[in-house]
């Protein structure tokens, strides 16, 4: 159980899309979000765990230890039914370590080109971890069900959002405004659960 509300939390990410979503979901809390480069310049961490929770925990603990402050990290990815759960924890490295979002999407669509609509089910998974400088860690998970569209659509979001179709809306994640995406997304769910935990512990100490 989280015992106190930190005055500041380092965001252990350099992904501008993630940072924007994190700020939007935690807006209004009496907590200062500190950029990674300000708190721990040049810090790097390998995502080598076999689970989203393992990667998020590792990044948060390394950042908290290096900065001497509480740190928030997330690990998220796409699991596609027809690919046996791939790309999974390797979502960001699916088409190579330096691949662009467009290249990752291109590889995914190529692998699914002969896959019928009823086997294109997929889900996004996100685990958010908060670590203290003393090594304590708390995690929250969120998931979002959908399917992989035939072609990219939309200019918002990042990652696989242009092909992650929400059938009940008839839109991809990339076609949603940020507020609506955060209300539905895997990351939004995990961050709301984290926010609820922070709100329960009261004022900063």
N, C-alpha and C positions, 0 to 999 in steps of 0.2 A: 504494500500500500504506500503510495506517495505521501510523504509526511509533511511537505511544505511546498509553497508556491515559489519557484525560483524567480529572482528579479530579472534575470536575463537568460536566454537560451541561444546557443550557437546553432545555426542551421547548417548541418553537415552536408551541403550539396553545392555544386556549381551549375546545376541545371536551372536556367532561368524560368522554365515552365513550372518545375516543381516548386521553386521558391515563391513564385507568384501565387500558386494554389495554397501553399502553406500559410503565407501571410493573410490571404483572404479568409481562410478557415479559422485562424486564430485572432482575427481582428477584434479589438475591444477588450482583450485580456490585459491586465496590468503587468505585462511581461515585455521586455525589450528583446526583439529578435536580432541577433548579431550575425553579420555575414561571416562565412568561414574564413575568408582571406584576411579579415580584420582580427579575428581571434587566434588563428593558427595559420599564418602565411606559409604557403607551400606544402601544407600537409596533404598527404596522399594515403589512400587505403585501397587494398585489393579486395574485390568481391569474390572470395574463394569458397564461401560456405555453400552447402548443398541445399539451403533453404532461404526463403525471404527473411524469416526471423533471424537466422544466423548472420546474414549479411547486414541487416539493419542494426542489430546489436553490436556487431564488430565496429561499424562506422561510428556509431554513437559513442561507444566506450573509448575508442582511439581519440576521437575529437575532444571528449570531455577530459581525458587525461592530458592531452597536449595543451588545451586552453585553460584548464583549471576552472571551467564553468560547466554548467549543465549543457548537454548537447542533444539535439534532435536529428535523427536520421531516418530515412525510409528506404526500403527496398521493395520494388514492385515489378510486375511483369505480366506477360500474357501467356495463358495456357490454352492451347487449341486442341479440341477433342480428337480431331482426325490425325493430329501429329503426336498423339500419345502424351499430351501435356506440354510439348515444346511450343515456343522456345523457353518458357519457364524462367528460372533464375538467370538464364543466359540471354534474356530478351534484348538487353542493350548491346550484347556482343554477338548476336545471332548471325550477322553478316560480316563479322570481322571487327576487331577492336576500334578501328577508325571509321567504320561505316556511318553514313548519314541515315536519318530517319527514312528518307526516300529509298535508300538501298535496302534497308531492313524490310520495309513494306514490299519492295519488289521481290525479294527472296521469298517472303511469306506467300505472296500471291502466286508466284511460280510453283511453289510446292503444292498449293491448293487448286491449281488450275483445272484439274479433272475431278474435283471433289463436289459431290451434289450438295444442294442447299441444305438438306436435312442433316448433313454431317459437318457443317461449318460452325457448329456451336463453339463458343470460346468464353473465357472469363478473364477478367483482370483481377489480380490479387495485389494487395499492398499490406505491408507490415511497417508500422511506425514505432521507433524505439526512442525512448528518452533515457539518457544516462547521466548519473551524477559524477562529479569529480572523484568521488570515493569508489566508483566502480559499480554502484547499484544500477539496475536497469529495469525499465518497465516497457511492455510492448502492447500494441493494439493492432487488430487486423480488420481489414475491410475487403469485400469482394463485390464484383459487378458482373452480372451475366449478360451475354450478348452473342453475336455471331460475326464472322468475318465477311465483309461485303466483297463484291466482285471488283470494284474499282475504288480508289481513294476519293473521298468527298469531304469538303470543308477545309477551312484554313486556320481554324483555332486549334488549341491543344498542342500536343507534341507526341513523339513516339508513334505508336500504332493507332492513335486516335482517328485518323482519316479512314481507316478500314474497320474500326470497331463499331459495328452497327447495333443500335438499340431497337429491336423490332417493334416494341410497343410504341415508340415515337416515330419510327421510320426515318431516323436520323443517325448519323455517326456522332461519336464524341466530339469530333472536330467541327461539327455544325452547331454545337450548343454554346450559348453564352457561358462565361466562366461561372457565374452564380448557379446556373442550372447544372452544369457539369459537376461542380463541387457537391451539389445536393444529391447526385446520383452515383458518383464515381467511387471506386475502391479507396482512393486516397482520401476523398472527402469523408467517407465513412470512418476510416481509421483515425483521421484527425479530429473528427467530432467526438469520438470515444476518448481520445486523449484530452480534448478540451474539457469534457465533462469531468474527468478525473482531476484536472487542474482546478476547475471551478469549485470542486468539493473541498479542497484543502485551504481555501481562504486567501488571505492577504499575503503578499511577499514577506519573507523573513530574511 
